[in-house]
Amino acid sequence: MITILGPTASGKTTLAAALAARIGGEIISADSRQVYRGMDIGTGKDLADYVVEGQQIAYHLIDICEPGTKYNLFQYQQDFLKAHADICRRGKRPILCGGTGLYIESVLKGYELSPVPQNAELRNRLEGKSLEELTTMLVDLKKQNGSVMHNTTDVDTAQRAIRAIEIEEYNLHTPTGLRAFPRIPYLLFGIDIDREERRNKITRRLKQRLDEGMVEEIRQLLGKGVAPEDLIYYGLEYKYVTEYVTGLLTFDEMFRRLEIAIHQFAKRQMTWFRGMERRGFTIHWLNAALPLEEKLNIILNQTL
């Protein structure tokens, strides 16, 4: 399975779609927020990228659950296996593409997970603690478990940190009863984008998404009954724009804080990907500045 990863604004979706058009592939998304319906602009679904020279490229694991719900890694693994089997059964080639390193690593390495129920007593005990306090607790639990899950890339609100602690606590004190996960052969490519170019693209894209109606998208979600705290849980655009819409931030404060947060997020994504290399993954890095056709040729020369 060809896998393409990269930080936000690196152009990975465009490359994956062009590759799919060339080889008869279908894309499996590895993005922890694009699973939610109605969260389009803020998560950067950019569905137009899946149309290549008039050809609609099939994609999977986008728009599969309702906003306000808490999608998790275990669910992603199960949904990935269904999509992968479906694509292969129809004689197409699966292409995994995304920026959520934990999701990518979990299916390539075959993490064997069990569903983790909510722990009301633990949640009550943690309620009111700051993100910093929760992060300290999470780091300690990860050390005890020898866990590489729940990187700060994906734990940037108190709610998400509490869920991560809940999972790590469960794994620490519960007999494994691990769920088998098949090993899938893969070839892994990464988009390496210059830091300054990445920063410039992030800022341009943020302005574009605001112009395209990201604030209105979040107002509509709130109007449909999605609780503000549930949108804040998703972090980044949904956290800061919700705080603006609900009057906690001015527009300028929202823009400044969100821009910084996205830059930090992209940096943490790269840290995760470099960590994957230390954990034994071979990532073939492609310079983002190369022409699309050249990037395609590099991939095709190694896969065909």
N, C-alpha and C positions, 0 to 999 in steps of 0.2 A: 504494500500500500504506500503510495507516495504521500508524504506529509509535508505541508508547508506551514512554517510558523514564522512569527515576527512580531515586533512591537506595534502598537497602534500607529497608524498613518504610514506604514512601511510599504503598502501596496500589495500585500499578500493575496487579498481576494481577487484582485485584477489578474494576477499571475495564475492563481489556481483556476479561475474561470477560463482563461486562454488555454491552459494546459488541458482542461476537461474537454474543450471544443476540439482540440487536436487529437486526443487519444480515445474519445468516446467515454469520458469519465463523468462521474457525478460527485458533488462535493458534500462532505459531512462537516458541518460547522463544529468548531471547538471554541465556542464563546459562551461564557457563563451567563450573559445577559441577553443575547439575541434569541434565546429560547422563548422570551415573553412576547405575547401578542400585544400590539399597540404601542410597544416601546421601540419605535423604529428609528427616529432621528437621533435620539440620545445614545442609542447603542451602536449607531453607525452601520445599520444593516446594508445600506447602499445596494438595494436589490437590483438596480440598473446594471451593476457590475456583472450580474449573472446572465446578461444578454451579450453575446459575442457575435458580431457581424450578423445580427438578426436571429441568431440561434439562442433559444432559451436553455441555459444550463440548469439541470436539476440540482436542487440543494436539499439538504436534510438537517433536522434539529434546529430549525429556525421557526419561530411562531408555533411552538408546540404546547405552551401552557399559559395560564392566565396571569396577568400582572397582580402582584399582591401575594402570590404563592411563593414558597421557598424551595426552589429547585436545588438539587444537591448532586454531589459527585456520584453517589451510588445510582441515582436515577439516570445520570448521564451515561454511565457505563452500560446500563441495560438498554437505553435508547440507541446508543452507538451500535451495540451488537445487532439489534434488529435492523437498523439502517444498513449496516455493512453486509449482513446476510442477504437482505433484499437486493442490494445493488449487484452483488456477486451472482445471485441466482438468475438475474436478468442478463448476465453476460457483460455488464458494464464494469468500469474500473473505479474503485473508490479512491477519492482524494480527500484526505483529512486536512483541514485548513483552519487556523485560528490563532488567537493570542493568549488563550487561557492555558498557561503551561501545565497547571495541575491536571486539567482535563486531558491534555495530550499525553502527558507522562503516564496517567492512570491506564490508558488503553494500550499504549505501546509497550509498557512494562508489564501490563496485566495485573494491576493491583487487585487483590482478592478482598473484596469488601462485603460487609453485611449491612443491612439497613439499620440505622440507629434511631430508636424512638426518642421522643422528647422527654426530658427529665424535669418535671415541674419543680421539684424540691431544689435542684441545682439552679434552675433559672431564677427562682425566688431569692436564693442566696447571692446570686451574682447581680441582681437588679440594683441599679444605682451606682455600680462601680464604673470608673472612667475607662475609656479605651486603653489608656496607658496601663492601668492596673490589670485589665483583662489580658492585654498583650503579654505582660510579664508572667501571668499565670499560664498562658498558652505556651510560651517558650519553655517553661519548666516541664509541662506535660509532654511536649514534643520530645524533650531530652529523655524523659523516662520511657517513652514509647519507641524511641529511635525513629521518629516520624519525620517525613519530608513534606507532609501535607500541610495545608493552611499557612502558606506563605503570606507575608503582609500584602502582597499583590491582591489577594482575594479577601483579606480581613481588614477592612478600613472603616468599619462602623462597629459600635458596641454590640448591636444585634448579631452581626456576623461573627464577631469574636466569641460571643456566648455560644453560638451554635458550634463553632470550632472546638471550644472547650468541652461542650457536651459530647461531641464525637470522640475527642481524645480521651476523656474520662471513661466513656463506654468501652473503648478499645483497651484501656489500661486494666479495667476491672472485670471484663467479661471474657469468658473462654472464646477463643477465636471463631470456631465454627465457620471458617472462611469459605467464601463462595468461589468456585472455580471460575477462572477467566481465561479464555483461550489466548495463546500467543499468536500474534499476527505479524508475519514478516513485513518489514517496512524499510523505506529509504527516506531519510529525513533531510529536508532543505530548510535553511533559514534565510530571511531577508535581513541583510546587514545595512542599515541606513546610517549615514553620517549624523552625528549628534545634533549639529546645528541645523542641518536640513530637516531632521525629525522635529526639532523644536519649531521651526518655521512652519512646517506642514500642520503640526498640531494647532498652532495659533490660527492659521488660515482656515483650517477645517472647523474650529470652534466658532469662528465668526460666521462661516457659511451656514452651519447648523442652526445658529441663532436666527439668521436671516430666513432660513427655510421653515421656521416655526417650532423650534424645540420647546420654547416656553409655552406655546399654545398646546403642544402635545401633552405636556405635563399637567396643564390646567384641565385638559379633557380627561386625563386619567383620574385626577382628583375628583372631577365632576361626576365620574362614573362610580365613585364610591371607594376607590383605592385609598387607603389611609396614608396620610403624609409620612408616618413613620415607616410604612412598608416601602414607599418609594425611596426614602432616605437610606433604607437598608441596602439598596442596590448600589449605592455609592456614586462617586464621580458626578456626571451630569444630573442624575436623578436626585442626588443629595443636595447639591448646591442650587439647582434651579428650583427645587421644591422649597428650599429655605428662602429663596427670593420670592416665589409666588405667595408663600404664607407670611411674608412680611418680616422675616428674620434678618434678611440681608437686602442692601440696595442692589441695583443692577450692577453698578461698578464693582461693588464688593464681591458679588457673585462671580462676575467674569474673572476678576483677578485671582480669587481663590480657586476657582475651577481650572483656570489655565495652569496654575502652579500644580494642582493635584494631578492633572493629566500628564504633565511633564514628569512628575515623580512616579506616576503609574508606569509610564513607558520605560523609565529607568529600572524599576523593579521587575518588569517583564524581562528585560535583558539580563538582569541578575539571575532570574530563574532559569533562563535558557542556558546561561553559562554554567549554572549549577547542574543542569541536566548533563552537560558534557563531563563534568567531574563525576557524575554518577554513572558514567559508562555509555552515554549516547554519543553517536557520531553525527554531527550536524554539518552538512555541506553548505557553507555560507555563500550567498550570492550577493554581490554588491547591488544595492537598490538603484544605483545610478546607471547600471547597464541597461541598454535598450531591452524592451520586453522580448523581442525575438531572440536576442542573445541569451537571456535567462532561460527561455524555453529550450533552446538548443542544448544548453548545459544539462538541464534535467533530462531531456530525451536521450542524450548520448549516454547517460548513466542508467537509464531504465529500460530502453528498448533493445 
